[in-house]
Amino acid sequence: MTEFEKLQHSNTWRTWGPYVSDRQWGTVREDYSADGDAWNYVSHDMARSKAYRWGEEGIGGISDRQQFLCLALALWNGRDPILKERLFGLTNQQGNHGEDVKELYYYLDNVPSHSYMKMLYKYPQQAYPYQWLVDENRRRSKQEAEFELIDTGIFNDDHYFDVFIEYAKNDEHDILLKYTVQNRSNRDAPLHLLPTLWFRNTLNWNEPDKKPVISQIGANQLLIQTRNLGIYYCYAEGDVRFLFTENETNNERLYNAPNTAAYVKDGINNYIVNGQNDAVNPQQTGTKVSAYYQVTVSAKSSRTFKLRLTNQENSQPFADFDAVFTAQKANADGFYATKQNSLATDEERMVQRQAWAGMLWSKQFYHFNVNTWLNGDAGEIPPPESRKTIRNANWKHLIAADIISMPDKWEYPWFAAWDLAFHCIILAEIDPDFAKEQLLLLLQEKYMHPNGELSAYEWNFSDVNPPVHALAAWKVYKADEALKGKPDTVFLQRVLHKLMLNFTWWVNRKDSEGNNIFEGGFLGLDNIGIFDRSAPLPGGGQLEQADGTSWMAMYSLTLMQIAMELALTNPVYEDLAIKYGEHFFYIAGSMANMGDIEGQGLWDEQDGFYYDMLRMPDGSWSRLRLRSLVGLIPLFAVQVAEDKKWEKLPRLVSHMTWFMAQRPDLASLVSNWRGENGADSMRLLSLLRGHRMKCLLQRMLDENEFLSPYGIRSLSKVYEQQPFEYGLAGQNFSVRYNPAESDSGMFGGNSNWRGPIWMPVNYLLIQGLHRFHEYYGDDFKIEFPTGSGHFSTIREVADQLSKRLNAIFLKDENGRRAVLGDNEKLQTDEHFKDYILFHEYFDGNTGKGLGASHQTGWTGLVALLA
């Protein structure tokens, strides 16, 4: 069965997948503290001993869709103080630039059905430097770089293992596992390898008939019994022992209280590392078991370990093992061959395939019942009342138990609303059905607030992310239509009806003056501004946001576009197209003249740029002339449609013609109703007429301001030597361009929009440029770069920006990748240089990867820019 055939049976082929988180400790879900300090309520040190309430974590883990049964890899080199069962990293308070995983691992391959998956974990043979990483990062200031695992020199002499983790499915309930351990050292090295099966603790194990159990029934065979999944078997090849314990908390270690079970979660760790022979169950039964291989891997050699998890008994489980792997790998190659036939080089294909692999590996079972979390489980000690005032008390309706695409399963092992929208755009190119499911999931009643607000992320579901879901829905709809040859208008209708509620929430909650200027607040841009946009302003007043208002203009235009599409077959939607078209006009008018006062708008004619407006309680106002992405976001709000489409909607055309006759002041602001420069059959709606667009692009394409060799910076480089300064309410505020990590802790330890390159906004800028070119054509040219004397079409500029973003990952003329920075091991070693990390953001001057190291999520957009 090919990958395309499997996608026709997607629900069954996705029964098992990479749904185990890279980190469950330190999450809000597991935080039952009185003060909301999630990072310390369950720490990394506690994680091996504490049974989780809401999910599980592991290295290269898989599980079923409801995560009843999990499987992941544990390792021990004989020197570490603990088993390597989970990835280590710093908490937000420990890192000089916030939380960060301190491991080296790479997602190398995956397909939508997860019938073939591959990743690599690099495991040092020396003792893992846990304390050194904590101490050195704590010592460093915010002006210094993060201290990473590779900076310790632990890989310098090649004394490490490359551990390749591979899965292949023979069918949806027959999963083959292969671990290939390559000793890169020039000396033999011992290794303890422990593929581990365990049941998620569902808190009803006190009922004997509901408790699942794993038992050994043969020298190399396990029987797995559960009411949820039925019967499974696990086969392990070679010289192996099984070590059993229970997935129950070690109360004695953590809380100095009696254990409720004879064998506890860290029993296998204590048996191997600490030599506690009574820590595992001699009866060979339990809810957690490791297949224990103790070997020596010869220098420069490899060892392979094979297991099989299946719901059918098999007298020869490894007879067809290699054939299945070969077939599924070939299927994966065939699938991507059809997706990559337009790429010119193997290098481009490799980067794109690893980007898609990271997207597919980053799916996670996300389980969270907020009401139960707030009030506590029946029969358990109730959480402290104070936690109801800390976070998410007004989200009691949120009940999640779903597979969701995560930004980064270690750094951000929870969904983020606007991240997920970008994930769906990427995933639609390889798995449009899953992309549609994800968008609809977030709009369901169990996620969306009854008032229409979208849940942001678990640290604060009430925070506000940019409203990009309509754009994502449209992109997914068009990608799905292109792949299948027919439009899924039912999906588009379902999305539109829910997004109408969310749009209304924005209008009612984030337009305090009712003037179509929006105060979105945080908007995912962290500390890009001079003030913390999630907190009240010093001295009171309102920050009228150029970006919040532009996002809403884009939202209006996209909803209009969706309604127009649906109106082609159902005239009812023509009224909605009219409604959102008019709303766009009003937003454009307000951006030009707030409160109908000439010149009191977000556009600054002197600088040719959009700025936030500070409106004080006494009615006075001023523009915050800080040049940042805030002023470029109006470029996102652009739509182009051919006349032949408008002609099919005569009521819409008639109303718009009438409306613009009544309000010529608004019509003159939003570009041209009729095409120009030979594009008479096109109609353009945009916040920008040609003059303002050129002004913005002149700033954006200036290498002394926004234009970097690797994309568009988030803050103008002019503030590197001369920071922007502003005084308010007796306080002085300043913003300096930082090309890499932030030196400000304004919005958390790792928040940085003060200079680096971010893939999602660059992607939207490129999309906006494509729309402008579609309308203006090749005759409209702009100077690129600014001051160069070289003029390009808008399309050529968009293409050049795409090339600059791709240059982050692709080898340059010297064979170096910008994303890997200046580390020679990463750049030149044959076992490092072709493994790609898709970071959260990138140095605005050098392109080096920064922040979360596996945020393929939105950085995976580079797969669409190849």
DOTI-470332 format. One record per residue (C-alpha): residue in one letter; x, z, y. Coordinates in steps of 0.001 Angstrom, whole numbers, padded with zeros to 6 digits, always signed. Layout:
! residues N
aXZY ...
***
This chain:
! residues 866
m+000000+000000+000000 t+001466-001044+003354 e+001447+001163+006443 f-001337-000953+007936 e-003460-000407+004814 k-002776+003319+004924 l-004020+003460+008498 q-007355+002163+007247 h-007547+005379+005219 s-005950+007513+007887 n-007837+010737+007214 t-006579+011005+003652 w-003055+009755+004246 r-002677+012278+007055 t-003750+015240+004897 w-000082+016251+004876 g+002262+015801+007800 p+004927+017421+010008 y+002396+019906+011298 v+004604+023027+011200 s+005859+024166+014597 d+009545+024484+015413 r+008749+027836+017054 q+005847+030246+016733 w+007622+033345+018026 g+007417+033944+021771 t+004102+032118+022132 v+001011+033358+023930 r-001031+033145+020727 e+001142+035743+019008 d+001306+037982+022087 y-000822+041124+021737 s+001074+043108+024375 a-000390+045021+027296 d+001761+043231+029880 g+001670+039626+028655 d+005404+039438+027933 a+005003+036931+025120 w+008712+036148+024802 n+009543+039722+023862 y+006412+040774+021991 v+007576+038651+019044 s+011255+037789+019454 h+013524+035570+017368 d+014995+038690+015774 m+011514+039899+014799 a+010334+036495+013562 r+011813+036713+010066 s+009954+039984+009455 k+006563+039475+011114 a+003652+037579+009577 y+002087+035424+012267 r-001589+035400+013158 w-002091+031850+014395 g+000487+029463+012965 e+003818+028952+011246 e+007295+027656+012061 g+010168+026168+010104 i+012978+023613+010012 g+011698+020134+009194 g+008444+021662+007975 i+005266+020053+006664 s+001822+021440+005937 d-001725+020380+005198 r-004024+019691+008149 q-005324+023276+008272 q-001914+024737+007495 f-002969+026734+004465 l+000262+025792+002698 c+003620+025160+004385 l+006960+023850+003197 a+010215+023976+005169 l+013952+024328+004632 a+016093+027476+004890 l+019913+027512+004728 w+022761+030010+004553 n+026452+029296+004918 g+027556+032688+003612 r+028677+033806+007065 d+025559+034024+009218 p+023927+037444+009672 i+020539+035981+008658 l+019117+033027+006787 k+018699+029942+008932 e+014907+029752+008475 r+014054+028842+012054 l+015654+027253+015085 f+017307+029614+017542 g+017000+029420+021295 l+016920+031455+024470 t+013887+033061+026021 n+012921+032238+029586 q+014686+035363+030873 q+017875+034835+028849 g+018729+031340+030019 n+020248+030613+033395 h+017848+027648+033536 g+015018+029043+031445 e+014199+028844+027765 d+016031+026336+025620 v+016652+025654+021939 k+020312+026054+020988 e+020525+023840+017910 l+021368+020240+017111 y+018651+018366+015230 y+017274+014845+015458 y+014015+013160+014465 l+015171+009868+012983 d+012182+008136+011403 n+008467+008487+010804 v+005344+006357+010427 p+001742+007141+011431 s+000645+008001+007875 h+003752+010186+007435 s+004374+008420+004136 y+008042+008278+005116 m+009780+010795+007386 k+013409+011598+008096 m+015227+014083+010296 l+018729+015516+010588 y+019792+019129+011098 k+023442+019900+011857 y+024378+023254+010306 p+027722+024874+011187 q+029856+026262+008356 q+031160+028998+010638 a+029024+031961+011656 y+026352+030821+014078 p+027234+032177+017579 y+023902+033840+018350 q+025206+036527+020684 w+027749+034309+022418 l+025020+031847+023391 v+022894+034660+024816 d+025736+036360+026664 e+027290+033236+028163 n+024012+031793+029399 r+023043+035144+030876 r+026424+035329+032634 r+026130+031892+034198 s+024449+031416+037562 k+021809+028834+038357 q+024513+026771+040016 e+026243+026349+036648 a+025232+024208+033681 e+023569+025569+030573 f+025866+026657+027756 e+024894+024664+024673 l+025754+025071+020997 i+028167+022146+021101 d+029972+023769+024055 t+031084+026597+021760 g+033334+024129+019920 i+031725+024989+016607 f+031581+021284+015657 n+035039+020335+016937 d+036841+020403+013577 d+033904+018948+011662 h+033286+022192+009801 y+029564+021583+009502 f+026944+020093+007221 d+024725+017157+008098 v+021469+018067+006370 f+019154+015063+006104 i+015535+015981+005361 e+013356+013188+003984 y+009773+012964+002758 a+008042+010125+000954 k+004428+010082-000236 n+003479+008463-003504 d-000108+009041-002436 e-001852+011381-000031 h-001418+014425-002337 d+001877+013518-003979 i+004844+014286-001708 l+008487+013749-002625 l+011207+015727-000844 k+014868+014843-000655 y+017585+016930+000992 t+020946+015200+001358 v+023722+017545+002440 q+026855+015861+003735 n+029928+018075+004152 r+031711+016591+007174 s+034641+018985+006775 n+037977+018273+005100 r+037530+021389+002965 d+035063+022433+000303 a+032258+024620+001640 p+029654+026905+000018 l+025988+026434+000804 h+022777+028222-000099 l+019878+025774+000198 l+016319+027109-000005 p+013328+024778+000266 t+010549+027302+000877 l+006803+027214+000196 w+004454+029745+001707 f+000840+030350+002621 r-000168+031045+006190 n-001467+034606+006365 t-005166+034163+007121 l-005985+037912+007277 n-008514+037801+004436 w-006063+038355+001620 n-007522+041826+001148 e-010297+040074-000763 p-008711+039398-004177 d-010755+036290-004901 k-009573+034647-001668 k-005870+035411-001854 p-003817+032339-002812 v-000898+032684-005179 i+002231+030811-006220 s+003595+031451-009710 q+006440+030138-011829 i+005135+028417-014962 g+008291+026689-016153 a+012037+026637-015615 n+011664+024202-012706 q+007917+024301-012075 l+005565+026231-009791 l+001787+026543-009919 i+000083+026840-006525 q-003485+028138-006558 t-005720+028295-003518 r-009433+028001-002887 n-008781+025883+000184 l-006604+023178-001346 g-007220+023503-005056 i-004365+023330-007537 y-000913+021999-006648 y+002367+021906-008535 c+005904+021981-007230 y+008812+020610-009247 a+012463+021260-008397 e+015252+019230-009935 g+018536+020700-011164 d+019992+024184-011446 v+017504+026208-009435 r+016050+029712-009312 f+012795+030759-007685 l+012700+033776-005367 f+009259+035248-004631 t+007920+037552-001968 e+004788+037919+000196 n+004093+036546+003654 e+003401+040072+004929 t+004930+041936+007867 n+007879+044244+007246 n+006420+047174+009148 e+009308+049424+008173 r+011862+047259+009923 l+009806+046373+012982 y+007701+049446+013663 n+009150+052235+011487 a+005807+052375+009679 p+004910+052071+005982 n+004631+048590+004521 t+001283+047488+003166 a+002912+045233+000572 a+005693+045900-001928 y+007382+042616-000968 v+007483+041357+002599 k+008183+038238+004633 d+011952+038776+005015 g+012430+039726+001358 i+014259+036514+000457 n+016543+036915+003476 n+017291+040498+002462 y+017979+039500-001138 i+020458+036739-000288 v+022144+037982+002873 n+021984+041746+002352 g+022166+041857-001435 q+018923+043826-001836 n+017993+042959-005405 d+014639+044751-005176 a+013543+042710-002129 v+012049+039902-004247 n+009329+040102-006865 p+010658+040032-010468 q+007169+039050-011666 q+007844+035596-010198 t+004663+035429-008153 g+003720+035762-004502 t+002585+033955-001348 k+006095+032860-000365 v+008728+031331-002629 s+012104+029645-002237 a+013660+027189-004628 y+017173+028628-004502 y+020199+026363-004908 q+023651+027949-004601 v+026341+025257-004529 t+029715+024258-003217 v+029804+020913-001452 s+033149+019171-001783 a+035049+018029+001287 k+033772+014771+002798 s+031170+014580+000010 s+027419+014975-000303 r+024899+016653-002585 t+021273+015644-003006 f+018392+017968-003917 k+014971+016705-005003 l+011546+018370-005114 r+008017+017131-005612 l+004757+018679-004387 t+001674+017204-006049 n-001872+018004-007101 q-001292+016420-010526 e+000804+017707-013407 n+003693+015399-014203 s+005857+015656-017295 q+008537+013463-015688 p+008280+014251-011958 f+011578+012579-011027 a+011397+009436-013149 d+009972+007289-010313 f+011413+009390-007483 d+013993+006916-006194 a+011613+003974-006573 v+008976+005708-004436 f+011500+006496-001725 t+012778+002931-001724 a+009253+001522-001473 q+008132+003821+001334 k+011298+003248+003335 a+010736-000502+002952 n+007141-000066+004115 a+008371+001791+007197 d+010883-000964+007937 g+008180-003588+007548 f+005806-001730+009839 y+008339-001457+012653 a+009540-005026+012175 t+006116-006175+013371 k+006290-003832+016361 q+009807-004721+017469 n+010027-008474+017116 s+010238-008900+020894 l+013355-006718+021253 a+016641-008515+021588 t+019158-006135+020028 d+019522-003686+017155 e+020497-001082+019751 e+017144-001417+021520 r+015279-001309+018223 m+017126+001847+017152 v+016336+003729+020369 q+012693+002680+020331 r+012257+003612+016670 q+013787+007039+017226 a+011493+007497+020229 w+008436+006764+018095 a+009835+008985+015325 g+010058+011880+017762 m+006468+011281+018839 l+005224+011370+015249 w+007327+014381+014210 s+005937+016318+017186 k+002450+016669+015778 q+001511+020294+015139 f-001338+022337+013722 y-002569+024221+016783 h-004706+027250+016004 f-006126+029489+018709 n-009496+031231+019029 v-009253+032757+022505 n-012258+035063+022108 t-010841+036523+018893 w-007411+036757+020490 l-008818+038657+023478 n-010991+041043+021491 g-009043+041384+018256 d-009854+040805+014600 a-012446+042893+012794 g-010814+045831+011080 e-007605+045481+013095 i-006369+047571+016018 p-007957+046002+019125 p-005653+044499+021767 p-005211+046473+024994 e-007906+045883+027591 s-005288+044975+030192 r-004537+041683+028492 k-007989+040384+029467 t-006848+040376+033095 i-003474+038775+032384 r-004476+035307+031211 n-007205+033080+029839 a-010083+035603+029915 n-012479+032893+031143 w-011620+030555+028242 k-013410+032426+025477 h-015086+029206+024358 l-011742+027633+023390 i-011537+027420+019602 a-008708+025229+018328 a-007695+024461+014759 d-006499+020886+015038 i-003526+018579+014707 i-002296+017911+018245 s+000616+015957+019675 m+002951+018488+021301 p+005433+017969+024142 d+008266+019676+022214 k+007627+021810+019121 w+010272+024355+020134 e+010233+024357+023920 y+006507+023667+024354 p+004800+024337+020990 w+001387+024140+022620 f-000582+021242+024051 a-000303+020431+027740 a-003148+018410+029176 w-001296+015811+031209 d+001571+015543+028723 l-000954+014717+026020 a-002386+011872+028080 f+001029+010192+028169 h+001515+010869+024446 c-001659+008931+023758 i-000464+005922+025771 i+002681+005787+023631 l+000970+006486+020310 a-001666+003814+020953 e+000966+001138+020332 i+001515+002304+016749 d-001583+004375+015904 p-004497+003743+018287 d-007005+005667+016174 f-004979+008869+016433 a-004506+008289+020174 k-008272+007969+020629 e-008879+011095+018565 q-006453+013059+020723 l-008111+012089+024001 l-011574+012850+022663 l-010349+016166+021264 l-009320+017500+024656 l-012712+016489+026060 q-014685+018316+023380 e-016746+021360+024304 k-014398+023651+022386 y-011546+022639+024710 m-013137+021552+027993 h-014524+024383+030086 p-018328+024353+030582 n-017680+023728+034288 g-015783+020523+033470 e-012231+021806+033849 l-009665+020605+031323 s-007563+023251+029623 a-004023+022967+030966 y-001697+024853+028578 e-001830+028218+026851 w+000218+030204+029365 n-002602+029521+031802 f-005471+027300+030704 s-006811+027457+034271 d-003762+025879+035834 v-004255+022376+037178 n-002561+019279+035795 p-002833+015808+037350 p-006002+013975+036259 v-004365+011196+034243 h-006772+011162+031294 a-008900+008301+032574 l-005795+006151+032892 a-004724+007163+029384 a-008154+006324+027995 w-008064+002880+029605 k-004555+002188+028312 v-005489+003334+024809 y-008673+001266+024899 k-006767-001891+025838 a-003997-001282+023287 d-006592-000710+020576 e-008401-003917+021547 a-005156-005903+021486 l-004252-004635+018012 k-007698-004974+016429 g-009101-007945+018301 k-012284-006184+019414 p-013085-003536+022041 d-014140-000014+021060 t-016751+000458+023774 v-018210+003502+022013 f-014893+005303+022528 l-014853+004242+026169 q-018419+005485+026695 r-017681+008854+025113 v-014620+009298+027274 l-016361+008247+030475 h-019269+010658+030033 k-016905+013616+029653 l-014544+012538+032412 m-017471+012356+034813 l-017858+016119+034324 n-014176+016662+034982 f-014242+014463+038086 t-017123+016508+039446 w-015165+019708+038778 w-012300+018338+040850 v-014593+017438+043714 n-016346+020816+043685 r-013345+023076+043065 k-010313+021358+044597 d-011716+019916+047823 s-012259+023158+049734 e-013194+021492+053018 g-015372+018795+051483 n-013243+016205+053236 n-011990+014286+050196 i-008500+015781+050606 f-007501+017752+047535 e-005546+020954+047045 g-004656+020603+043386 g-002076+023381+043456 f+000519+023311+040689 l-000285+019804+039438 g+002520+019964+036903 l+005149+019300+039570 d+006470+022864+039445 n+008777+023570+042402 i+008971+020135+043970 g+007530+021522+047208 i+008810+023991+049718 f+006194+026561+048669 d+005017+027741+045264 r+001914+025589+045022 s+000311+027936+042482 a+000386+030864+044910 p-001382+031514+048237 l+000524+030167+051213 p+002406+032613+053466 g+000151+033439+056365 g-002865+031872+054695 g-004132+028369+055188 q-004379+025370+052914 l-001887+022829+051672 e-003618+019466+051802 q-001739+017569+049107 a-000763+013929+049303 d-000197+013872+045566 g-003414+015703+044635 t-005398+013342+046826 s-003601+010276+045471 w-004203+011396+041888 m-007907+011583+042724 a-007839+008133+044292 m-006285+006820+041074 y-008902+008756+039085 s-011719+007140+041097 l-010332+003646+040635 t-009814+004088+036895 l-013326+005443+036371 m-014604+002484+038365 q-012629+000142+036117 i-013992+001798+032973 a-017553+001648+034295 m-017112-002030+035181 e-015917-002780+031664 l-018934-001069+030146 a-021287-002676+032674 l-020410-006105+031278 t-022570-005255+028255 n-024733-002434+029644 p-025963-002732+033262 v-026574+001025+033450 y-022876+001518+034072 e-022897-000688+037155 d-024295+002241+039143 l-021316+004351+038090 a-018886+001615+039112 i-020534+001644+042554 k-020334+005434+042763 y-016628+005686+041932 g-015776+002661+044090 e-017358+004313+047113 h-015598+007588+046360 f-012283+005769+046386 f-013066+004376+049855 y-013852+007852+051174 i-010625+009292+049766 a-008649+006483+051374 g-010339+007178+054702 s-009588+010869+054521 m-005928+010272+053727 a-005722+008197+056891 n-007635+010526+059195 m-008527+014001+058001 g-011555+015393+059745 d-012045+012027+061454 i-009241+012864+063883 e-007113+009800+064591 g-003520+010270+063388 q-004234+013547+061583 g-003725+012089+058168 l-001281+012264+055309 w+000451+009042+056336 d+003270+009394+058846 e+003782+006152+060733 q+007066+007293+062242 d+008718+007835+058847 g+006635+005338+056871 f+005865+007950+054243 y+003091+010199+052938 y+003491+013955+053411 d+001554+017063+052519 m-000382+018582+055406 l-000336+022301+056197 r-003643+023408+057704 m-003553+026929+059180 p-006481+029376+059517 d-006559+028875+063300 g-007202+025157+062844 s-003692+024007+063700 w-001867+021658+061363 s+001490+020084+060711 r+003008+017625+058300 l+005640+018852+055884 r+008133+016036+056289 l+009765+016582+052923 r+010354+013277+051149 s+009588+013750+047475 l+007563+012152+044702 v+004525+013584+046472 g+004771+010723+048957 l+005234+008020+046321 i+002237+008896+044176 p-000119+006827+046401 l+001551+003811+044718 f-000276+004797+041514 a-003725+004182+042986 v-004081+000428+042576 q-006444-001810+040622 v-006692-005568+040406 a-009624-007530+038999 e-010326-011219+038742 d-013329-012674+040508 k-014765-013887+037223 k-015199-010278+036190 w-016781-009252+039492 e-019143-012233+039320 k-020631-010795+036159 l-021581-007670+038144 p-023594-009043+041072 r-025129-005701+042037 l-021687-004141+042350 v-020414-007042+044464 s-023490-006980+046640 h-023251-003254+047247 m-019528-003332+047991 t-020013-006195+050415 w-022776-004249+052161 f-020767-001022+052156 m-017720-002628+053743 a-019892-004229+056380 q-021243-000788+057246 r-017825+000898+057062 p-015225-001634+058179 d-012987+001287+059126 l-012702+002191+055441 a-012556-001361+054175 s-009539-002077+056359 l-007602+000764+054728 v-007775-000234+051093 s-005874-003469+050959 n-007773-006728+050619 w-011138-007499+049149 r-010264-011157+048988 g-006989-012345+047553 e-004105-013602+049639 n-000932-015562+049065 g-002709-017955+046762 a-004478-015270+044740 d-007962-016180+045910 s-009490-015309+042565 m-008174-011732+042635 r-009467-008592+044285 l-007200-005649+045045 l-008168-002050+045655 s-005278+000175+046674 l-004415+003006+049014 l-001720+000752+050412 r-001915-002454+052359 g+001201-004602+052361 h+002837-002877+055339 r+002577+000663+053970 m+003600-000453+050506 k+006738-002030+051936 c+007505+001131+053903 l+007234+003295+050802 l+009262+000895+048699 q+011953+000757+051368 r+012420+004513+050906 m+011971+004464+047138 l+014497+001662+046584 d+017164+003164+048833 e+020125+004401+046759 n+020755+007045+049427 e+017248+008403+048848 f+015237+007906+045638 l+016880+005051+043753 s+019317+006169+041059 p+021215+004021+038554 y+018813+005556+036011 g+015434+005407+037730 i+013616+007049+040622 r+014624+010562+041605 s+011984+013206+042202 l+013435+014249+045571 s+015288+012277+048204 k+019069+012481+047944 v+019273+012910+051730 y+018667+016625+051161 e+021865+017029+049142 q+024021+017653+052218 q+021262+018572+054650 p+018512+020654+052968 f+014996+020424+054325 e+014105+023625+056185 y+010806+025032+057370 g+009726+028293+058975 l+006332+029882+058341 a+004871+033358+058847 g+008249+034800+059759 q+009933+033374+056654 n+012443+030562+056319 f+012120+028099+053457 s+014479+025364+052352 v+014725+022644+049726 r+017976+021071+048542 y+018363+018000+046333 n+019602+019046+042904 p+020370+016067+040653 a+020399+018209+037526 e+019200+021753+036888 s+017293+023618+039566 d+018902+026479+041462 s+015473+027829+042367 g+013387+030181+040278 m+010268+029516+042344 f+008116+028443+039423 g+009616+029868+036257 g+013177+029636+035029 n+013223+026038+033831 s+011082+024246+036381 n+012910+021433+038134 w+011452+018582+040139 r+014123+018819+042861 g+016063+015706+042083 p+016121+014769+038396 i+014497+011683+036919 w+011224+012195+035044 m+009953+009497+032729 p+006160+009831+033283 v+006175+009315+037041 n+008690+006482+036719 y+006401+004866+034166 l+003432+005128+036543 l+005459+003705+039420 i+006389+000714+037262 q+002767+000264+036213 g+001710+000338+039857 l+004300-002280+040765 h+003041-004546+038004 r-000466-004337+039439 f+000751-005155+042948 h+002664-008164+041646 e-000375-009333+039745 y-002140-009608+043086 y+000599-010638+045523 g+002505-012970+043195 d+006061-014232+043515 d+005865-015072+047227 f+005809-011401+048220 k+009401-010125+048116 i+011106-006869+048983 e+014717-005891+049484 f+016242-004407+046335 p+018157-002196+046651 t+017324-001334+050262 g+020097-002537+052556 s+021570-004939+049991 g+020287-008127+051607 h+018973-009188+048182 f+015237-009809+047907 s+013199-009653+044699 t+009615-010100+043656 i+007680-006924+042908 r+007742-007796+039217 e+011527-008148+039291 v+011796-004729+040909 a+009603-003223+038177 d+011751-004868+035515 q+014937-003569+037108 l+013540-000037+037197 s+012696-000358+033486 k+016279-001460+032796 r+017621+001537+034685 l+015469+003916+032663 n+016535+002266+029422 a+020156+002616+030551 i+019768+006374+030065 f+019683+005808+026306 l+021390+002484+025613 k+025151+002127+025307 d+026906+000858+028411 e+029817-001581+028495 n+032123+001269+027426 g+029967+002225+024468 r+028714+005426+026109 r+025175+006704+026497 a+024285+008369+029798 v+021868+010762+028066 l+024764+012336+026123 g+026613+013405+029273 d+030357+013949+029315 n+030763+015569+025899 e+033326+013464+024015 k+032117+014588+020595 l+028613+013377+021315 q+029822+010161+022924 t+032442+008995+020433 d+032013+010705+017058 e+030457+008355+014495 h+028226+011180+013230 f+026814+011983+016697 k+026896+008957+018992 d+023891+007083+017601 y+021528+010042+017398 i+019258+010196+020444 l+017702+013209+022111 f+014707+012574+024350 h+015045+015189+027034 e+012496+016560+029461 y+014263+015072+032485 f+017587+013459+033433 d+020356+013976+035958 g+019511+011946+039050 n+023137+010822+039457 t+024522+010510+035910 g+021454+010125+033653 k+022502+013085+031468 g+019647+014615+029470 l+018431+018014+030679 g+015718+020556+030010 a+013820+020561+026738 s+015890+018456+024352 h+013097+017144+022095 q+010388+016356+024633 t+009893+012924+023160 g+006312+013527+024291 w+006268+011861+027661 t+009900+010755+027588 g+008859+008628+024617 l+007374+006325+027253 v+010759+004632+027189 a+009542+003022+023952 l+007094+001020+026081 l+009728-000009+028631 a+012122-001654+026187 
***
